């Protein structure tokens, strides 16, 4: 079997590495911007951040005095595709017709996303830290980001310690392929971090290959936020999930 190995070196960090400060900045703009156009734009950009933390400020934006901003907050929640946003959308009482339409569209988008059929089945093992320097909270956050990226890719996540027969039943029911992903966080010689993801078939556990992405030049939390989407994109590309 041919063993696949892909290395992606990020020489400069993308904007996603600054996600905490970006979400915080946009949240302030949405809450305190004097011009409704500024607040509306902040809501739309928050929706494009793909960060779960954006749900809270966007839900708060549904209470804005401007109907334009409220509609933008609803659109932002739809773009974000975090089903946690359904609760505030459904609980909101809106009188403006155009804004109500945006809210209903957002609810439908999120409900459709929540109920869409899976495109693949993934058993994600816990993320392992081989550097010995990362906090349990950061490891947990990284695992949750991996899960979110997989779900956005159309994955249905397998439960822990699933019997082989049960997994085979899921694959047969949906007509999809199964994968087990094992992720390790490693230190690089340049002082950065690497995420190495080993991919096996699931539940048969035949070795398929490994994807490796790395970056340097920032704090560990920022590096991992930048690397997680790159890692999943490389896994999807390497193992042809789109087909």
C-alpha positions as CSV (number, residue, x, y, z in Angstrom):
1,X,0.0,0.0,0.0
2,X,1.3,3.4,-0.9
3,X,1.8,5.6,2.2
4,X,0.7,9.2,1.6
5,X,2.6,12.0,3.4
6,X,1.9,15.7,2.7
7,X,3.7,18.5,4.4
8,X,2.3,22.0,4.3
9,X,4.5,24.8,5.7
10,X,2.7,28.0,6.5
11,X,5.5,30.6,6.3
12,X,3.1,33.4,7.4
13,X,0.0,32.9,9.5
14,X,-3.4,33.7,7.8
15,X,-6.0,35.9,9.4
16,X,-7.5,32.9,11.1
17,X,-4.6,32.8,13.5
18,X,-5.8,36.1,14.9
19,X,-9.4,34.8,15.4
20,X,-9.8,35.7,19.1
21,X,-8.9,39.4,18.6
22,X,-10.9,39.5,15.3
23,X,-14.1,38.1,16.9
24,X,-13.7,40.4,19.9
25,X,-13.2,43.4,17.6
26,X,-16.2,42.6,15.5
27,X,-18.3,41.9,18.5
28,X,-17.5,45.4,19.9
29,X,-18.4,46.9,16.5
30,X,-21.7,45.1,16.5
31,X,-22.5,46.1,20.0
32,X,-21.2,49.7,20.1
33,X,-20.9,51.0,16.5
34,X,-22.7,54.2,16.1
35,X,-23.6,53.7,12.5
36,X,-26.1,50.9,11.7
37,X,-24.1,50.2,8.5
38,X,-21.0,49.5,10.6
39,X,-22.9,47.2,12.9
40,X,-24.5,45.4,10.0
41,X,-21.2,44.8,8.3
42,X,-19.7,43.5,11.6
43,X,-22.6,41.0,11.9
44,X,-22.0,39.7,8.4
45,X,-18.3,39.4,8.9
46,X,-18.8,37.6,12.2
47,X,-20.9,35.1,10.4
48,X,-18.0,34.4,8.0
49,X,-15.4,33.8,10.7
50,X,-16.5,30.2,11.1
51,X,-15.9,30.6,14.9
52,X,-18.5,29.2,17.4
53,X,-17.7,32.2,19.7
54,X,-19.5,34.4,17.2
55,X,-22.9,32.9,18.1
56,X,-23.2,35.0,21.3
57,X,-22.7,38.4,19.8
58,X,-24.8,37.6,16.7
59,X,-27.7,36.5,19.0
60,X,-27.3,39.7,20.9
61,X,-27.4,41.5,17.5
62,X,-31.0,40.3,17.0
63,X,-32.0,42.8,19.7
64,X,-30.4,45.8,18.0
65,X,-32.6,48.9,17.6
66,X,-32.1,48.9,13.8
67,X,-34.0,46.3,11.7
68,X,-31.2,46.4,9.2
69,X,-28.7,45.2,11.9
70,X,-31.1,42.6,13.2
71,X,-31.5,41.2,9.7
72,X,-27.7,41.2,9.2
73,X,-27.3,39.3,12.5
74,X,-29.8,36.6,11.3
75,X,-27.9,36.3,8.0
76,X,-24.6,36.1,10.0
77,X,-26.0,33.2,12.1
78,X,-27.1,31.4,8.9
79,X,-23.6,31.8,7.4
80,X,-21.9,30.7,10.6
81,X,-23.8,27.3,10.4
82,X,-23.6,26.8,14.2
83,X,-26.9,25.1,15.1
84,X,-26.5,26.6,18.6
85,X,-27.9,29.8,16.9
86,X,-31.3,28.2,16.4
87,X,-32.4,28.8,19.9
88,X,-32.1,32.6,19.8
89,X,-33.5,32.8,16.3
90,X,-36.6,30.8,17.3
91,X,-37.0,32.7,20.6
92,X,-36.8,36.2,18.9
93,X,-40.0,38.1,18.3
94,X,-39.8,40.3,15.3
95,X,-42.3,42.9,13.9
96,X,-40.4,44.1,10.9
97,X,-41.5,42.0,7.9
98,X,-38.1,42.1,6.0
99,X,-36.2,41.2,9.2
100,X,-38.7,38.4,10.0
101,X,-38.0,37.0,6.5
102,X,-34.3,37.0,7.2
103,X,-34.8,35.2,10.5
104,X,-37.1,32.6,8.9
105,X,-34.5,32.0,6.2
106,X,-31.8,31.6,8.8
107,X,-33.8,29.1,10.8
108,X,-34.4,27.1,7.6
109,X,-30.8,27.2,6.6
110,X,-29.6,25.9,10.0
111,X,-32.3,23.2,10.2
112,X,-31.4,22.0,6.8
113,X,-27.8,21.9,7.7
114,X,-28.6,20.0,10.9
115,X,-30.7,17.4,9.1
116,X,-28.6,17.0,5.9
117,X,-27.5,13.4,5.2
118,X,-23.9,12.6,6.0
119,X,-21.3,12.3,3.3
120,X,-18.8,10.3,5.3
121,X,-18.5,8.6,8.7
122,X,-15.5,9.6,11.0
123,X,-14.2,8.1,14.2
124,X,-12.0,10.9,15.6
125,X,-9.6,9.7,18.3
126,X,-8.6,12.2,21.0
127,X,-5.9,14.7,20.1
128,X,-2.6,13.7,21.6
129,X,0.1,16.3,22.7
130,X,3.6,15.0,22.2
131,X,5.1,18.3,23.2
132,X,4.1,18.0,26.8
133,X,3.5,21.8,26.9
134,X,-0.1,22.3,26.0
135,X,-2.9,22.7,28.5
136,X,-5.8,20.3,28.7
137,X,-8.1,23.2,27.8
138,X,-6.2,23.9,24.6
139,X,-6.2,20.2,23.6
140,X,-9.9,20.1,24.2
141,X,-10.5,23.2,22.2
142,X,-8.4,21.8,19.3
143,X,-10.4,18.6,19.3
144,X,-13.7,20.5,19.2
145,X,-12.4,22.6,16.3
146,X,-11.4,19.4,14.4
147,X,-14.9,18.1,15.0
148,X,-16.5,21.3,13.8
149,X,-14.4,21.2,10.6
150,X,-15.4,17.6,10.0
151,X,-19.1,18.3,10.5
152,X,-18.8,21.2,8.0
153,X,-17.3,18.8,5.6
154,X,-20.4,16.6,5.9
155,X,-19.1,14.1,8.4
156,X,-21.2,12.2,10.8
157,X,-19.1,11.5,13.9
158,X,-18.9,8.0,15.4
159,X,-19.5,7.5,19.1
160,X,-16.6,6.4,21.3
161,X,-16.0,2.6,21.5
162,X,-18.6,1.8,18.9
163,X,-19.0,-1.9,18.1
164,X,-17.8,-2.8,14.6
165,X,-21.1,-4.2,13.6
166,X,-22.8,-0.9,14.6
167,X,-20.4,1.1,12.5
168,X,-20.9,-1.2,9.5
169,X,-24.7,-0.6,9.9
170,X,-24.2,3.1,9.7
171,X,-22.1,2.9,6.5
172,X,-24.6,0.6,4.9
173,X,-27.6,2.7,5.9
174,X,-26.1,5.9,4.4
175,X,-24.0,4.4,1.6
176,X,-20.9,6.2,2.7
177,X,-17.3,5.5,3.6
178,X,-15.8,5.4,7.1
179,X,-12.5,6.8,8.4
180,X,-10.6,6.8,11.7
181,X,-8.5,9.9,12.2
182,X,-5.7,10.0,14.9
183,X,-4.3,13.5,15.5
184,X,-1.0,14.3,17.1
185,X,0.4,17.8,18.0
186,X,4.1,17.8,17.6
187,X,6.9,20.4,18.0
188,X,8.9,21.5,15.0
189,X,12.6,22.3,14.8
190,X,11.7,25.9,14.1
191,X,9.9,26.2,17.3
192,X,6.4,25.9,15.8
193,X,3.8,23.2,15.9
194,X,2.7,20.4,13.6
195,X,-0.6,18.6,13.4
196,X,-0.1,15.1,12.0
197,X,-3.2,13.2,11.2
198,X,-3.1,9.4,10.6
199,X,-6.0,8.2,8.5
200,X,-7.3,4.6,8.5
201,X,-10.4,3.0,7.0
202,X,-13.2,2.6,9.5
203,X,-14.2,0.2,11.1
204,X,-11.7,-2.2,9.3
205,X,-8.7,0.0,10.3
206,X,-6.7,-0.4,7.1
207,X,-3.9,2.2,6.9
208,X,-4.6,4.9,4.3
209,X,-1.9,7.5,5.0
210,X,-0.9,10.6,6.9
211,X,-1.3,14.3,6.4
212,X,1.1,16.8,8.1
213,X,0.6,20.5,8.4
214,X,2.9,22.9,10.4
215,X,3.3,26.6,11.2
216,X,5.5,28.8,13.4
217,X,5.7,32.4,14.5
218,X,2.8,32.7,17.0
219,X,1.5,31.4,20.3
220,X,0.4,27.8,20.4
221,X,-3.3,28.7,20.6
222,X,-3.1,30.8,17.5
223,X,-1.0,28.3,15.6
224,X,-3.5,25.5,16.3
225,X,-6.4,27.7,15.2
226,X,-4.7,28.3,12.0
227,X,-3.6,24.7,11.5
228,X,-6.9,22.9,12.2
229,X,-8.7,24.0,9.0
230,X,-5.6,23.4,6.9
231,X,-5.3,19.9,8.3
232,X,-8.9,18.9,7.5
233,X,-8.7,20.5,4.1
234,X,-5.6,18.4,3.4
235,X,-7.2,15.2,4.7
236,X,-10.3,15.8,2.5
237,X,-8.1,16.5,-0.5
238,X,-5.7,13.6,0.0
239,X,-8.4,11.0,0.6
240,X,-10.8,12.4,-2.0
241,X,-13.7,13.1,0.3
242,X,-15.4,15.3,-2.3
243,X,-16.0,12.3,-4.5
